[in-house]
């Protein structure tokens, strides 16, 4: 179970032509990959959709936080 508590891993994602780095724990990267596969879209496209939703929020969270909340709310 020790691997469950792995620190965040930083990866580069391209959103609408702009590269950004996102730090997520491996379990969230796995969940994001699975969600993208289920929806038949690339991870970048799914992250772009989450980002667009996040920006419309009254108090937008950081992108990594928005991804975590999106994933947990759909599991």
C-alpha positions as a LaTeX table, in Angstrom:
\begin{tabular}{lrrr}
\hline
Residue & $x$ (\AA) & $y$ (\AA) & $z$ (\AA) \\
\hline
Unk1 & 0.00 & 0.00 & 0.00 \\
Unk2 & 2.99 & 2.35 & 0.25 \\
Unk3 & 2.74 & 3.15 & $-3.48$ \\
Unk4 & $-0.69$ & 4.67 & $-2.85$ \\
Unk5 & 1.07 & 7.56 & $-1.11$ \\
Unk6 & 3.48 & 8.46 & $-3.89$ \\
Unk7 & 4.24 & 12.19 & $-4.21$ \\
Unk8 & 2.88 & 14.14 & $-7.18$ \\
Unk9 & 4.37 & 13.58 & $-10.63$ \\
Unk10 & 4.75 & 16.57 & $-12.96$ \\
Unk11 & 3.82 & 16.16 & $-16.62$ \\
Unk12 & 3.51 & 18.57 & $-19.52$ \\
Unk13 & 0.12 & 18.97 & $-21.13$ \\
Unk14 & $-0.78$ & 21.07 & $-24.14$ \\
Unk15 & $-4.04$ & 23.01 & $-23.83$ \\
Unk16 & $-5.17$ & 24.91 & $-26.92$ \\
Unk17 & $-1.62$ & 25.24 & $-28.19$ \\
Unk18 & $-0.11$ & 26.24 & $-24.84$ \\
Unk19 & 2.11 & 23.92 & $-22.82$ \\
Unk20 & 1.57 & 23.77 & $-19.09$ \\
Unk21 & 2.87 & 21.51 & $-16.35$ \\
Unk22 & 0.49 & 19.70 & $-14.04$ \\
Unk23 & 1.49 & 17.89 & $-10.85$ \\
Unk24 & $-0.81$ & 15.05 & $-9.84$ \\
Unk25 & $-0.37$ & 11.96 & $-7.72$ \\
Unk26 & 0.01 & 8.80 & $-9.84$ \\
Unk27 & $-3.45$ & 7.55 & $-8.87$ \\
Unk28 & $-4.97$ & 10.70 & $-10.38$ \\
Unk29 & $-2.90$ & 10.33 & $-13.57$ \\
Unk30 & $-4.27$ & 6.77 & $-13.80$ \\
Unk31 & $-7.84$ & 7.97 & $-13.24$ \\
Unk32 & $-7.39$ & 10.73 & $-15.82$ \\
Unk33 & $-6.05$ & 8.27 & $-18.40$ \\
Unk34 & $-8.99$ & 5.91 & $-17.72$ \\
Unk35 & $-11.52$ & 8.75 & $-18.03$ \\
Unk36 & $-10.00$ & 9.87 & $-21.34$ \\
Unk37 & $-10.14$ & 6.29 & $-22.63$ \\
Unk38 & $-13.78$ & 5.92 & $-21.54$ \\
Unk39 & $-14.68$ & 9.15 & $-23.34$ \\
Unk40 & $-12.53$ & 8.29 & $-26.39$ \\
Unk41 & $-10.58$ & 11.56 & $-26.21$ \\
Unk42 & $-6.89$ & 12.34 & $-25.71$ \\
Unk43 & $-5.85$ & 13.36 & $-22.19$ \\
Unk44 & $-5.04$ & 16.86 & $-23.48$ \\
Unk45 & $-8.61$ & 17.28 & $-24.77$ \\
Unk46 & $-10.09$ & 16.12 & $-21.48$ \\
Unk47 & $-7.84$ & 18.44 & $-19.49$ \\
Unk48 & $-8.82$ & 21.32 & $-21.80$ \\
Unk49 & $-12.50$ & 20.61 & $-21.09$ \\
Unk50 & $-11.87$ & 20.49 & $-17.33$ \\
Unk51 & $-9.89$ & 23.73 & $-17.63$ \\
Unk52 & $-12.76$ & 25.46 & $-19.44$ \\
Unk53 & $-15.21$ & 24.36 & $-16.72$ \\
Unk54 & $-12.77$ & 25.50 & $-14.02$ \\
Unk55 & $-12.39$ & 28.97 & $-15.51$ \\
Unk56 & $-16.16$ & 29.48 & $-15.44$ \\
Unk57 & $-16.33$ & 28.77 & $-11.69$ \\
Unk58 & $-17.11$ & 31.67 & $-9.36$ \\
Unk59 & $-13.78$ & 31.13 & $-7.61$ \\
Unk60 & $-11.63$ & 29.10 & $-10.03$ \\
Unk61 & $-9.32$ & 26.60 & $-8.33$ \\
Unk62 & $-5.90$ & 25.69 & $-9.67$ \\
Unk63 & $-5.92$ & 23.30 & $-12.61$ \\
Unk64 & $-4.53$ & 20.32 & $-10.68$ \\
Unk65 & $-7.19$ & 20.80 & $-7.98$ \\
Unk66 & $-9.91$ & 21.09 & $-10.62$ \\
Unk67 & $-8.76$ & 17.84 & $-12.23$ \\
Unk68 & $-8.82$ & 16.02 & $-8.88$ \\
Unk69 & $-12.31$ & 17.32 & $-8.06$ \\
Unk70 & $-13.58$ & 16.46 & $-11.56$ \\
Unk71 & $-12.22$ & 12.92 & $-11.29$ \\
Unk72 & $-13.55$ & 12.27 & $-7.79$ \\
Unk73 & $-16.98$ & 13.70 & $-8.61$ \\
Unk74 & $-17.30$ & 11.24 & $-11.50$ \\
Unk75 & $-16.09$ & 8.09 & $-9.76$ \\
\hline
\end{tabular}
